[in-house]
Amino acid sequence: APNGAMVINDAYNASPTSMKAAIDTLSHMKGETILVLGDVLELGEQSRQLHESVGAYLENKGIHQLYTFGEGAMTIHEKGKAYVNEAIHFDQKDKLMRYLTSIVEQHSVVLVKASRGMHLEEVVEALVEAK
């Protein structure tokens, strides 16, 4: 991104397992670590439980900030907010984009992940074009 932040775009597919792998990746990064998660779609009856497992996985990972968008991701927020310095759930994507572009700084590492249907690549584009 123009402001020197590193943006990792993984907004094209997601499963609970790949989200946990993304959390592991981010936990090893230097700088202010920002995790932006949207829903994992097509999980059926297991959806709430699986989203909860992603939130619980944040324990002891040292991720600084968690921002979520979507119904399933609300469950990630509820379960994971205790394990990060700041957690905010957004019900509108444009509010999420505005907030992120205002807080992301030079030393930030932002990882964006969700199922394709959540269209979170728009968030990535906003970050890359910001500043």
Secondary structure, 3 states (H helix, E strand, C coil): CCCCCEEEEECCCCCHHHHHHHHHHHHCCCCEEEEEEECCCCCHHHHHHHHHHHHHCCCCCCCCEEEEECHHHHHHHHHHHHHCCEEEEECCHHHHHHHHHHHCCCCEEEEEECCHHHCCHHHHHHHHHCC
